[in-house]
Structures are given as structure tokens and as C-alpha cells.
Amino acid sequence: MDKVIIAENLSLAYSKDETIINKANFSIDSGSFVFITGASGSGKSTLLKSLYGALKPVEGSLVVGGVELRGVANSKLNFLRKHLGIVFQDYKLVKEWTIEKNIMLPLIINGYEKSITQSQVDSLLKHVRLKHQSGKYPLELSGGEQQRVAMARALAHNPILILADEPTGNLDDYSSQLIWNLLEGANEQLKTTVIVVTHHIPEAMKVEYKHYHIEFGDIHEVV
Amino acid sequence: MKSFKNHISLVIALVSILFSLQIFTIVDRAINAYKENLAKNYSLVVVSQKTFQSKEMLNKINQLAAIEELSPDSVIKKLNTGISKKNIQLLKLTLPKFYKFKLKIYPTPAELQKIKKQLLKYPYITKVETFSNTHDTTYKLLLLFKNVISVLAVSILLVTILLIFKELRIWQFKHNERMNIMGLFGAPTWLRSAVLFRLSIVDALIAFGISFVIFSYFASSSWVSEQFANIGISVVVFDKIYDSLIMLGVSVIVSILLASFIVLGHKEEV
């Protein structure tokens, strides 16, 4: 099976004195569903940041979607990010844009035609049950609704890899279930690789998944 | 209302830059027109032992516009207390020649001294009267006026630049978040900054429009023309083509620079 992520002796740090991930080795198969767990401050979000190139490896090698991220050039990083769908814990929606425009963002960046963009956004808004709110601005929505918008944005351009950081962190049951359904659907139907950083793995997972745990700067698979 | 707020601060800053620039231009034009006027009414008086070729003198000294010989009749008239006609003719021949030298420009005191020295190099020129006291006072008054306006314009410019830097920080804060988010989804720099550049160009056009309307009004105002007519000059307050192009250029360049500073200063959040 193809590997979508290969990490060899990967070390991540915010400063010279503070190494978060220390010489970790792991790989993730294309099309798999992966949970990464760990205690607070263990480095889960740091690892996720490194996967979309916001934090560059200080040592070792990290290849995502065929792109080596150590010392990667901006143009190559942009190319990789165009094919990723990222869901952030704090949603990261553009406040001055309507939710419709927020969902359009990856489609605009990827140069989709206007008609395709519109039909894709309409379909996603239906999936996240926000069709009636399409003209609203993010701050007019609840936290759960904002996270559903962020989810729709991550799925809009059919990415090869979805990276989700605590996607259901503080959400109500309805929004949480909707988000898990969308992530499972993308993995099952579109064969999209999904990596979710979380404290708790939901009990009723319908898809097969792998579980990695981060402890003391090391990443190991939980079998 | 939100959109209006987005634009107003940069527009105000740009309008004040365009205002100080145009006011400075108007004052500069008024001073030049006034100097031209003074030059027309100003002349040197040169005393020469013999008649000389005006053409040669005009060719040698660039600043000279025209040379006019002064008739000695008025001087002789004053002395005419029973002198015979024959003696008057004789007196006319022995009297030095008086010339009035018109200048092309209203010279600075230094230029005036230079012209005087050049003239005195001719052995037959015995005296050059520059009326330097009156000239220097008028010239210094003009210079003072110009300097005061320049200081005022520079002060406005400095305050405006401070205002723009404050605006820059606000813009940086406001646009950084959107640019960061776009960057996380792989948007190239030009796409991330497109909104910023569009906004700054719109603001530049609004500021230009406001200044254009105000100065067009001033230019057609009879009150403004009267003020210049009172000091005997006519000044182009606002050249709708030349001044407009300068204003538009300055406005667009300043706002594009502002947007570029934000783009260059943008750092991706980790």
C-alpha cells in the first residue's frame, strides 16, 4: 500500500532547548483512518502542524504526499497544502467572509470553475445542515456550526489527506456526530486519508482505524 | 458602515498628503508667477563711457532679456539753466551713456551680484546700479513665505506618515488572520494579498476623487482668482490633466507601498 506520510528520525521543536518530538519513526498508509492521542502538551498538535508544514522538522525527514517538508520551498509547500483539508481546533474561519465564501476558499485556490464551485458548496452546506445559513458570517454561528463550516471547507476540494485537530473538542453531540459521519464518509467513499488528533476516540466508529499514541516525544502504534 | 470604517482612515491620510502636495504646488506656482512679475518691473541701470552693442552683451550674459538706452534729456533738462543749444549738444556728447537692463528672471541676491561683476568686467562700464536694498527685501520676503509654506507642508506630511504607520499596524492586524488562513490552504502570495491591494487601490481612487473635486472647485472659484489678481498674478490652481496625474500617481503609489509593507511584514503563524 502507498504511504502518504513517512517520518524517519523526525524531531520537532519550537526552540533549541525544547524538543517536542524526538527522532520518531512512523508511516501512514494512503486511505487509512488514523487517530493520534496523547496527554495535553505531549505534542499531538505540534505533530499535526508539521504535517501541513507550519512547523519544519529540525532533524530527520518528513515526507507528506511525496513532498519532503524539511527545508521545503514555499511554492512546493503551497502545492502540498492545496491537496490537504485541515480542520483546526479554533476553526480558523475568515470572519469578514460569509460561510459560503469560507467553504469556497480551497476551491478558489485550486482554480475550480465558478459553476463547479457553487454546486460543490451547495452540496456541502446541505451535508453539514447549514444551507439556510449560507449568507451568515462565522461570528453569527455557534461553535458547533462554525466547526461544521470548517469541516465542509476541509472536504470541499476532495483532498488526498484530511488533518483534523480536536475536531469535536467542545461540540454538542449533534455537531460531533455530524463531523464524525463526514470524516468517515470521506474515508470510506473517497478513500481520503484521515488523521485526527484527539483526546478520546469515539466508541461507535464505523470504519477501521489505526491508533498512534504520543508519549515522551515518541510516537508508537497502539495495537 | 463597516465598509465605510474600513476605508475612512487611509482615505483621510491620503487626502491630507494630496492636499499638502497640491497646496505646496500652488504656492510654488504663485511665487514663480510673482517673481516673473517682479522681473518684468525690475531692471538694472548701467552707466557706460561709450555706446555698446546690445546684441553682444545679450549673448554674453544669459540672464539679460533686453537693453534699452536711457535718454539723457531728463538729466539735461534739470541742468538747463541758460545753457546754449550748442553747449547742450556738447554736453550730450560728453555725458556717459545710461542703459536700462531688463532681466529674464527675478534673480537671487547672489545671482544679482554675479551679473553686476560680469558687467563691471567691461572696461567702459563704470557703474551698475542694482537697487539691491529693495531687491533683497522683496526677495527675502518671498523666500520667507515659501519656507513657511514648505515647513507647513512637511509638517502635514510627517503627521500623515505617522497616521499611515498607525493605519499600517491596524491593517497588519486585520489582514494577517485572513492571509494566514489562505496560506494554510496553499494560496500563493499574490492571491493572499489580492484583497489588500484591491482595498488600497480603491482607497487611493477615493482619496484622489475627493481631492480632484475639491481642487476643481477651488480652481473655478472666483474668490481664489481674485486673491491672486489682487497681487497682480494669475496662477493655475489645478491643472486637470497634469496635476490630476500627479495626484493619482502619488495616491496609488503610497497605498500600494502601504499594502506591500504589510505583505512583506507578514509572518506565518506557527
Interface residues (C-beta under 8 A of the other chain):
Chain A: Y14 K49 Y52 A54 L55 N74 S75 L77 N78 F79 L80 R81 K82 H83 L84 I86 K92 L93 V94 K95 E96 W97 L105 P106 I108 I109 N110
Chain B: E177 R178 N180 I181 M182 G183 L184 F185 G186 A187 P188 T189 L191 E268 E269 V270
